[in-house]
Amino acid sequence: MTDEKKYFLQNVIVLYDTREQKNFELLKYLAHYGVKTERRTFHTADYSFEIDDVDYRDEWLGERKGSLGELYGNVTARNKDVETDLRNNLEEELKRKCETGITEFVLFVEGVENLRKINEFVSERATEKGQYAGHYIYGTLMSWQSNNRYAFKICCCKTQRELATEMLSYMFYYWRNEMKQCYGDNFLSKLRKAKKEKTDNEN
């Protein structure tokens, strides 16, 4: 593990929305990696992070779907807003992502190993079109993720353990890129120096 990754894991706080449910395993694995977590209020999405007193909820967001059944319900349900006809809370959040200028939005899909596997999903709760549920989800996501639509990323994970690992990776590389842009390649020494000076001033 690089010094940059060690620093990140030691100092990052993974933030998750107060409404987020059934994420016990995810939080357990984050704790296993020594990562701190906090519940916060989100206007959109479920996850973000904070590090060195910088809150990234205005830049980086993660949305978790706990199953393909949940995702299917999201992409087929119609909203009450007839004027916009946004189909579900996911599309609403993607639209807000564009309106608010979020730099990176990652959709984490739990229970499937890759995007192509979504095609095989059959919904037991669907109507006669249930056998095509996976194709519908796949086509919708491929359309939405395009840069000329909502421009976001999709990460498929079989388990919450995998999801925890992938989420930390997305967060880490986003933060690392930003630090390099701001402070150059040798950013870690500058961060540590600034943190030491802050501690000395507080004492």
Sine and cosine of phi, psi and omega as CSV:
sin_phi,cos_phi,sin_psi,cos_psi,sin_omega,cos_omega
0.00,0.00,0.73,-0.68,-0.02,-1.00
-0.95,0.30,0.33,-0.94,0.06,-1.00
-0.88,0.47,-0.58,0.81,0.02,-1.00
-0.89,0.46,-0.70,0.71,0.00,-1.00
-0.92,0.39,-0.65,0.76,0.04,-1.00
-0.87,0.50,-0.72,0.70,0.01,-1.00
-0.87,0.50,-0.70,0.72,-0.01,-1.00
-0.87,0.49,-0.76,0.65,-0.05,-1.00
-0.90,0.43,-0.53,0.85,-0.01,-1.00
-0.97,0.24,-0.41,0.91,-0.13,-0.99
-0.90,-0.43,-0.25,0.97,-0.05,-1.00
-0.97,0.25,0.52,-0.86,0.17,-0.99
-0.84,-0.54,0.89,-0.46,0.05,-1.00
-0.99,0.16,0.82,-0.57,-0.02,-1.00
-0.98,-0.17,0.67,-0.74,0.05,-1.00
-0.69,-0.73,0.53,-0.85,-0.13,-0.99
-0.92,0.40,0.55,-0.84,0.00,-1.00
-0.89,0.45,-0.38,0.93,-0.01,-1.00
-1.00,0.01,-0.13,0.99,-0.04,-1.00
-0.92,0.39,0.73,-0.68,-0.06,-1.00
-0.80,-0.60,0.31,-0.95,0.09,-1.00
0.81,0.58,0.67,0.74,0.03,-1.00
-0.89,-0.45,0.43,0.90,-0.06,-1.00
-0.85,0.52,-0.72,0.69,-0.03,-1.00
-0.89,0.45,-0.64,0.77,0.04,-1.00
-0.87,0.49,-0.74,0.68,0.00,-1.00
-0.91,0.41,-0.57,0.82,0.01,-1.00
-0.90,0.45,-0.69,0.73,-0.02,-1.00
-0.95,0.31,-0.55,0.83,0.10,-0.99
-0.89,0.46,-0.67,0.74,0.05,-1.00
-0.89,0.45,-0.59,0.81,0.04,-1.00
-0.87,0.50,-0.58,0.81,0.03,-1.00
-0.99,0.15,0.01,1.00,0.00,-1.00
0.99,0.16,0.31,0.95,-0.05,-1.00
-1.00,-0.05,0.75,-0.67,0.03,-1.00
-0.98,0.18,0.51,-0.86,0.03,-1.00
-0.73,-0.68,0.46,-0.89,0.04,-1.00
-0.56,-0.83,0.60,-0.80,0.11,-0.99
-1.00,0.09,0.74,-0.67,0.03,-1.00
-0.67,-0.74,0.22,-0.98,0.06,-1.00
-1.00,0.02,0.78,-0.63,0.02,-1.00
-0.92,-0.40,0.62,-0.78,0.12,-0.99
-0.99,0.14,-0.46,0.89,0.05,-1.00
-0.44,-0.90,0.45,-0.89,0.00,-1.00
0.93,0.35,-0.10,-0.99,-0.15,-0.99
-0.87,-0.49,-0.49,0.87,-0.17,-0.99
-0.70,-0.72,0.50,-0.87,0.18,-0.98
-0.34,-0.94,-0.34,-0.94,-0.01,-1.00
-0.45,-0.89,0.29,-0.96,0.06,-1.00
-0.71,-0.70,0.64,-0.77,0.05,-1.00
-0.48,-0.88,0.70,-0.71,-0.03,-1.00
0.79,0.61,0.68,0.73,0.05,-1.00
0.92,0.39,0.28,0.96,0.07,-1.00
-0.96,-0.29,0.86,-0.51,-0.01,-1.00
-1.00,-0.03,0.84,-0.54,-0.09,-1.00
-0.99,-0.13,0.26,0.97,-0.01,-1.00
-0.91,0.42,-0.32,0.95,0.06,-1.00
-1.00,-0.01,0.01,1.00,-0.04,-1.00
-0.81,-0.58,-0.70,0.71,-0.13,-0.99
-0.81,-0.59,0.78,-0.62,0.01,-1.00
-0.69,-0.72,0.59,-0.81,0.11,-0.99
-0.83,-0.55,0.70,-0.72,0.04,-1.00
-0.90,-0.44,0.80,-0.60,-0.01,-1.00
-0.96,-0.30,0.75,-0.67,0.16,-0.99
-0.92,-0.39,0.87,-0.49,-0.15,-0.99
-0.96,0.28,-0.21,0.98,-0.01,-1.00
-0.27,-0.96,0.27,-0.96,0.07,-1.00
-0.94,0.34,-0.46,0.89,0.07,-1.00
-0.89,0.45,-0.70,0.72,0.04,-1.00
-0.89,0.45,-0.68,0.73,-0.01,-1.00
-0.90,0.43,-0.64,0.76,0.02,-1.00
-0.89,0.46,-0.68,0.73,0.06,-1.00
-0.87,0.50,-0.59,0.81,0.00,-1.00
-0.92,0.39,-0.66,0.75,-0.11,-0.99
-1.00,0.03,-0.07,1.00,0.03,-1.00
-0.93,-0.38,-0.44,0.90,-0.04,-1.00
-0.92,0.38,0.64,-0.77,0.03,-1.00
-1.00,-0.09,0.61,-0.80,0.01,-1.00
-0.99,0.14,0.34,-0.94,0.04,-1.00
-0.97,0.26,-0.30,0.96,-0.04,-1.00
-0.98,0.19,1.00,-0.03,-0.06,-1.00
-0.91,0.41,-0.52,0.86,-0.08,-1.00
-0.90,0.44,-0.70,0.71,0.00,-1.00
-1.00,-0.04,-0.47,0.88,-0.01,-1.00
0.84,0.55,0.51,0.86,0.12,-0.99
-0.90,0.43,0.73,-0.69,-0.23,-0.97
-0.98,0.18,-0.33,0.94,-0.12,-0.99
-0.16,-0.99,0.09,-1.00,-0.01,-1.00
-0.92,0.40,-0.47,0.88,0.03,-1.00
-0.91,0.41,-0.73,0.68,0.00,-1.00
-0.92,0.40,-0.56,0.83,0.08,-1.00
-0.87,0.49,-0.69,0.72,-0.02,-1.00
-0.93,0.38,-0.59,0.80,0.05,-1.00
-0.91,0.41,-0.62,0.79,0.04,-1.00
-0.91,0.41,-0.67,0.74,0.04,-1.00
-0.89,0.45,-0.59,0.81,0.03,-1.00
-0.84,0.55,-0.69,0.73,0.01,-1.00
-0.94,0.34,-0.65,0.76,-0.05,-1.00
-0.93,0.36,-0.55,0.84,-0.07,-1.00
-1.00,-0.08,-0.07,1.00,0.08,-1.00
0.98,0.22,0.46,0.89,0.08,-1.00
-0.86,0.50,0.77,-0.64,-0.06,-1.00
-0.96,0.29,-0.70,0.72,-0.02,-1.00
-0.70,-0.72,0.76,-0.65,0.04,-1.00
-0.78,-0.62,0.85,-0.53,-0.03,-1.00
-0.88,-0.47,0.81,-0.59,0.09,-1.00
-1.00,-0.09,0.90,-0.44,0.03,-1.00
-0.99,-0.14,0.88,-0.48,-0.03,-1.00
-0.96,-0.29,0.89,-0.45,-0.07,-1.00
-1.00,-0.03,0.61,-0.79,0.12,-0.99
0.99,-0.16,0.08,1.00,0.01,-1.00
-0.60,-0.80,0.62,-0.78,-0.15,-0.99
-0.99,0.14,-0.43,0.90,0.06,-1.00
-0.38,-0.93,0.20,-0.98,-0.11,-0.99
-0.89,0.45,-0.61,0.79,-0.02,-1.00
-0.90,0.44,-0.53,0.85,-0.02,-1.00
-0.91,0.42,-0.36,0.93,0.02,-1.00
-0.86,0.51,-0.51,0.86,0.00,-1.00
-0.84,0.54,-0.45,0.89,-0.08,-1.00
-0.99,0.11,-0.11,0.99,-0.07,-1.00
-0.93,0.36,0.74,-0.68,0.09,-1.00
-0.86,-0.51,0.81,-0.58,-0.04,-1.00
-1.00,0.02,0.84,-0.54,0.04,-1.00
-0.96,0.29,-0.40,0.91,-0.07,-1.00
-1.00,-0.05,-0.06,1.00,-0.05,-1.00
-0.99,0.16,0.14,-0.99,0.05,-1.00
-0.98,0.19,-0.46,-0.89,-0.01,-1.00
-0.89,0.45,-0.26,0.97,0.02,-1.00
-1.00,0.05,0.05,1.00,-0.07,-1.00
-0.83,0.55,-0.52,0.85,-0.02,-1.00
-0.93,0.36,-0.29,0.96,0.01,-1.00
-0.97,-0.25,0.21,0.98,-0.07,-1.00
-0.84,0.54,-0.71,0.71,-0.02,-1.00
-0.88,0.47,-0.66,0.75,0.03,-1.00
-0.89,0.45,-0.62,0.78,-0.02,-1.00
-0.92,0.40,-0.71,0.70,0.03,-1.00
-0.87,0.50,-0.75,0.67,-0.04,-1.00
-0.86,0.51,-0.76,0.65,-0.01,-1.00
-0.88,0.48,-0.65,0.76,0.01,-1.00
-0.90,0.44,-0.73,0.68,-0.01,-1.00
-0.90,0.43,-0.66,0.75,0.01,-1.00
-0.89,0.46,-0.61,0.79,0.04,-1.00
-0.93,0.37,-0.73,0.68,-0.07,-1.00
-0.92,0.40,-0.57,0.82,-0.10,-1.00
-0.97,0.23,-0.20,0.98,-0.01,-1.00
-0.87,0.49,0.53,-0.85,-0.03,-1.00
-0.91,0.42,-0.38,0.92,0.03,-1.00
-1.00,-0.06,0.23,0.97,0.11,-0.99
-0.83,-0.55,-0.99,-0.12,-0.03,-1.00
-0.94,-0.33,-0.26,0.97,0.13,-0.99
0.80,0.59,0.97,0.26,0.06,-1.00
-0.66,-0.75,0.07,-1.00,-0.03,-1.00
-0.94,-0.35,0.46,-0.89,0.03,-1.00
-0.83,-0.55,0.76,-0.65,0.03,-1.00
-0.80,-0.59,0.88,-0.47,0.00,-1.00
-0.99,-0.13,0.70,-0.71,-0.02,-1.00
-0.64,-0.77,0.73,-0.69,0.00,-1.00
-0.93,0.37,-0.63,0.77,-0.10,-0.99
-0.77,-0.64,0.24,-0.97,0.07,-1.00
-0.94,0.35,-0.41,0.91,0.08,-1.00
-0.90,0.43,-0.73,0.68,0.06,-1.00
-0.89,0.46,-0.64,0.77,-0.02,-1.00
-0.88,0.47,-0.67,0.74,0.02,-1.00
-0.87,0.50,-0.69,0.72,0.01,-1.00
-0.90,0.44,-0.73,0.68,-0.02,-1.00
-0.91,0.40,-0.65,0.76,0.00,-1.00
-0.88,0.48,-0.70,0.71,0.03,-1.00
-0.88,0.48,-0.60,0.80,0.01,-1.00
-0.91,0.42,-0.72,0.70,0.03,-1.00
-0.86,0.50,-0.71,0.71,0.01,-1.00
-0.89,0.45,-0.72,0.69,-0.05,-1.00
-0.87,0.50,-0.76,0.65,-0.07,-1.00
-0.94,0.35,-0.52,0.86,0.09,-1.00
-0.90,0.44,-0.76,0.65,0.00,-1.00
-0.88,0.47,-0.70,0.72,-0.01,-1.00
-0.87,0.50,-0.71,0.71,0.02,-1.00
-0.88,0.48,-0.66,0.75,-0.01,-1.00
-0.91,0.41,-0.65,0.76,0.02,-1.00
-0.90,0.44,-0.64,0.77,0.01,-1.00
-0.92,0.40,-0.62,0.79,0.02,-1.00
-0.91,0.41,-0.59,0.81,-0.05,-1.00
-0.99,0.13,-0.66,0.75,-0.18,-0.98
-0.85,-0.53,-0.04,1.00,-0.01,-1.00
1.00,0.00,0.00,-1.00,-0.09,-1.00
-0.90,0.44,-0.55,0.83,-0.03,-1.00
-1.00,-0.06,0.72,0.69,-0.12,-0.99
-0.95,0.32,-0.45,0.90,-0.12,-0.99
-0.90,0.43,-0.66,0.75,0.01,-1.00
-0.90,0.43,-0.57,0.82,0.01,-1.00
-0.94,0.34,-0.62,0.78,0.04,-1.00
-0.91,0.42,-0.70,0.72,0.00,-1.00
-0.90,0.43,-0.62,0.79,0.03,-1.00
-0.90,0.43,-0.70,0.71,0.00,-1.00
-0.90,0.44,-0.62,0.78,0.00,-1.00
-0.92,0.39,-0.65,0.76,0.03,-1.00
-0.90,0.44,-0.68,0.73,0.01,-1.00
-0.90,0.44,-0.63,0.78,0.03,-1.00
-0.90,0.44,-0.69,0.73,0.02,-1.00
-0.90,0.44,-0.67,0.75,0.00,-1.00
-0.90,0.44,-0.64,0.77,0.00,-1.00
-0.92,0.38,-0.60,0.80,0.02,-1.00
-0.93,0.36,-0.49,0.87,0.00,-1.00
-1.00,0.06,0.00,0.00,0.00,0.00
